[in-house]
Amino acid sequence: MAYITMAAMYPTMTSGKVDEFLVEIGDTIKKGMPVAEIVAEGYFTLISEYTGTIKEIYVGEGEYVEVDTPIIEIEEEE
């Protein structure tokens, strides 16, 4: 398993709000694909670093999440 975490979109970012998920559980994603829209002193798109299937989404839309917290679980392709 791999995890997409809340990434720091700028050097001083400590948390961000998940505005919208662009994927759902069961979706197949590829590396470089946008997976969520994040609000934190601006509007940012969170990009997947993995190729695989979405197994779990740990937070809801509208929730604030600390940087480096896992928000999506991926079953990577072998």
C-alpha positions as CSV (number, residue, x, y, z in Angstrom):
1,M,0.0,0.0,0.0
2,A,1.0,3.6,-0.6
3,Y,-0.4,6.8,0.8
4,I,-1.0,10.2,-0.7
5,T,-0.4,12.7,2.0
6,M,-1.3,16.4,2.5
7,A,1.7,18.0,0.7
8,A,3.2,21.4,1.7
9,M,2.2,23.6,-1.2
10,Y,4.6,26.3,0.0
11,P,7.4,26.4,2.6
12,T,5.5,27.6,5.6
13,M,2.3,25.6,5.0
14,T,1.3,23.5,8.1
15,S,-2.2,22.5,7.1
16,G,-4.7,22.7,4.3
17,K,-8.4,22.2,3.6
18,V,-9.5,19.5,1.3
19,D,-11.9,21.4,-0.9
20,E,-12.8,18.6,-3.3
21,F,-11.7,15.1,-4.1
22,L,-11.3,14.4,-7.8
23,V,-11.2,10.6,-7.3
24,E,-13.4,8.1,-5.6
25,I,-12.8,4.7,-3.9
26,G,-12.2,2.1,-6.6
27,D,-10.9,4.6,-9.2
28,T,-7.7,3.7,-11.0
29,I,-5.2,6.5,-11.0
30,K,-1.8,7.1,-12.6
31,K,1.3,9.0,-11.4
32,G,0.8,12.7,-12.2
33,M,-3.0,12.6,-12.1
34,P,-4.8,15.3,-10.0
35,V,-6.6,13.7,-7.0
36,A,-7.8,16.6,-4.8
37,E,-8.2,20.4,-4.7
38,I,-6.6,22.0,-1.6
39,V,-7.2,25.4,-0.1
40,A,-4.3,27.0,1.9
41,E,-3.5,30.6,1.3
42,G,-4.5,29.9,-2.3
43,Y,-6.0,27.1,-4.4
44,F,-3.8,24.1,-5.2
45,T,-4.2,20.8,-6.9
46,L,-2.8,17.7,-5.1
47,I,-1.1,15.3,-7.6
48,S,-0.7,11.6,-7.2
49,E,2.9,10.2,-7.0
50,Y,1.5,6.6,-7.5
51,T,-0.2,4.4,-10.1
52,G,-2.8,2.1,-8.7
53,T,-6.4,1.8,-7.3
54,I,-7.9,4.1,-4.6
55,K,-8.6,1.8,-1.6
56,E,-9.6,4.3,1.1
57,I,-10.1,8.1,1.6
58,Y,-9.4,9.1,5.2
59,V,-10.8,12.6,5.3
60,G,-13.9,14.4,4.1
61,E,-14.3,17.3,1.9
62,G,-14.1,20.5,3.9
63,E,-11.8,19.1,6.5
64,Y,-8.5,20.7,7.5
65,V,-5.5,18.3,7.5
66,E,-2.0,18.7,8.8
67,V,0.9,18.5,6.3
68,D,2.2,14.9,5.9
69,T,-1.0,13.3,7.1
70,P,-2.2,10.4,4.9
71,I,-5.5,11.3,3.1
72,I,-5.7,8.6,0.4
73,E,-4.6,4.9,0.4
74,I,-3.5,3.4,-2.9
75,E,-3.0,-0.2,-3.8
76,E,-0.1,0.2,-6.2
77,E,0.1,-1.6,-9.5
78,E,2.8,-4.2,-9.6
